[in-house]
Amino acid sequence: MAAGCLQRFSVPLTVLVLVACLSGFLAHLVYARWAGPAPCAEDSADGAVTRDESTGTNPASDGELPEVDVMEIERLQELAGVLARVRGRVYRVGHSSKSNTWFLDFGPSRSAFTAVIFASAADAFERAGAHPNQFQGKEVELTGRIKDDPKYGLEMILEGPAQIRLVR
């Protein structure tokens, strides 16, 4: 009977299972690298990390976060990795139905600043009545860590509706 069980498993099936497991593990590593470190006890109440990993300092130690307009590209690049407030008018709201990811673009080109809402946070926005489409053409203020991603450019990942507020 044991020999019969072994004959049911073919080499291609075994290879397929191993490749699937390896793919899942690699996807986890890529996500962990891209998402950054997990929040710790010193983090703010909204879950956003307030420590600047490059210097180990808290940019908001004086009680104020750096504020920058989305059009100040050089200033945004200087603040990459830092918790800040970013303000500007949403030019376009995009949605990827494949990944259920929302993109709030602050300009017509790919070099413009973008706020990203992943599927893992999209439900929280829905429950709070803050559907991403409502921000189209509106001036907003975002609070979070600025990222200067080599592939996607300047962006901020929004993990909850508390990170965005309508200004006008």
C-alpha positions in Angstrom: 0.0 0.0 0.0 2.8 2.4 0.8 4.3 1.9 -2.7 0.9 2.7 -4.2 0.8 6.0 -2.3 4.2 7.0 -3.6 3.3 6.2 -7.2 0.4 8.7 -7.0 2.8 11.6 -6.5 4.5 12.5 -9.7 7.7 14.5 -10.0 6.1 17.4 -11.9 3.5 17.8 -9.1 6.2 17.7 -6.4 8.2 20.4 -8.3 5.0 22.5 -8.7 4.3 22.4 -5.0 7.9 23.3 -4.2 7.8 26.2 -6.7 4.5 27.5 -5.2 6.0 27.4 -1.7 9.1 29.1 -2.7 7.1 31.8 -4.6 5.0 32.5 -1.5 8.1 32.8 0.6 9.8 35.2 -1.9 6.6 37.3 -2.1 6.6 37.6 1.7 10.3 38.7 1.7 9.6 41.3 -1.0 6.6 42.6 0.8 8.5 42.8 4.1 11.3 44.7 2.5 9.0 47.1 0.7 6.6 47.7 3.7 9.4 48.5 6.1 9.8 47.6 9.7 6.8 46.9 11.9 5.7 49.7 14.3 7.1 49.6 17.8 5.9 51.0 21.2 7.4 54.5 20.4 5.2 54.8 17.3 2.3 57.1 17.1 -1.3 56.2 17.8 -2.3 55.9 14.2 0.3 53.2 13.6 2.6 55.2 11.5 6.3 55.0 12.4 7.6 58.3 13.7 11.3 57.3 13.9 13.7 58.2 11.1 15.5 54.9 10.5 18.5 56.7 8.9 19.3 58.8 12.0 17.3 57.0 14.7 15.7 60.3 15.6 12.1 61.4 15.9 11.4 64.2 13.4 8.4 65.2 15.4 10.2 65.5 18.7 9.3 69.2 18.8 5.6 68.3 18.4 5.4 69.3 14.8 5.8 67.2 11.7 7.5 68.7 8.6 4.9 70.1 6.2 5.4 70.1 2.5 3.4 70.7 -0.7 3.2 67.9 -3.2 4.7 70.2 -5.9 7.9 70.6 -3.8 9.6 67.6 -5.4 13.1 68.3 -4.1 11.8 68.8 -0.5 9.8 65.6 -0.7 12.9 63.7 -1.8 14.8 65.3 1.2 12.1 64.0 3.5 12.1 60.4 2.1 11.9 58.1 5.1 10.5 60.7 7.4 7.0 61.0 8.9 5.5 64.2 7.5 2.4 66.1 6.4 1.9 66.4 2.7 -0.7 68.7 1.2 -2.0 69.0 -2.3 -4.9 68.6 -4.8 -5.6 65.1 -6.0 -5.3 65.2 -9.8 -6.6 61.7 -10.5 -7.8 58.6 -8.5 -6.9 55.3 -10.1 -7.9 51.8 -9.2 -6.4 48.4 -10.0 -9.3 45.9 -9.9 -6.8 43.1 -10.2 -5.1 43.9 -6.8 -7.8 46.2 -5.4 -5.2 49.0 -5.0 -6.1 52.6 -5.1 -3.8 55.4 -6.3 -4.3 59.1 -5.6 -2.1 60.9 -8.1 -1.2 64.5 -7.4 -0.2 65.2 -11.0 -0.5 64.0 -14.6 2.9 62.4 -14.9 4.5 59.4 -13.3 6.9 61.6 -11.6 4.1 63.2 -9.5 3.6 62.3 -5.9 1.2 59.4 -5.3 -0.7 58.1 -2.2 -1.3 54.4 -2.3 -4.1 52.4 -0.6 -3.5 48.7 -0.8 -6.3 46.1 -0.6 -5.4 45.4 3.0 -6.4 49.0 3.9 -9.2 49.6 1.4 -11.9 48.0 3.6 -11.0 50.4 6.5 -11.5 53.3 4.2 -14.9 51.9 3.0 -16.0 51.3 6.6 -15.1 54.9 7.6 -17.0 56.3 4.6 -13.8 57.6 3.1 -14.0 56.0 -0.4 -10.9 56.9 -2.4 -13.0 58.3 -5.3 -14.3 61.1 -3.0 -10.9 62.7 -3.0 -10.8 63.3 -6.8 -10.1 67.0 -7.4 -10.0 67.8 -3.7 -7.3 69.3 -1.7 -6.1 66.9 1.0 -3.5 66.6 3.7 -1.8 63.3 4.2 0.2 62.2 7.2 2.7 59.4 6.9 6.1 58.3 5.8 7.3 59.6 2.5 8.9 57.0 0.3 11.2 57.6 -2.7 10.8 54.2 -4.4 13.3 53.7 -7.3 10.5 52.1 -9.4 7.4 54.1 -8.5 8.8 57.4 -7.4 7.6 59.6 -4.5 4.7 58.1 -2.6 3.1 57.6 0.7 1.3 54.4 1.7 -2.0 55.1 3.5 -2.8 52.3 5.9 -6.0 53.9 7.4 -8.4 56.8 6.9 -6.9 58.7 9.8 -3.9 59.5 7.5 -5.9 61.6 5.1 -8.2 64.6 5.6 -10.0 66.9 3.3 -8.7 70.5 3.4 -11.2 72.1 1.0 
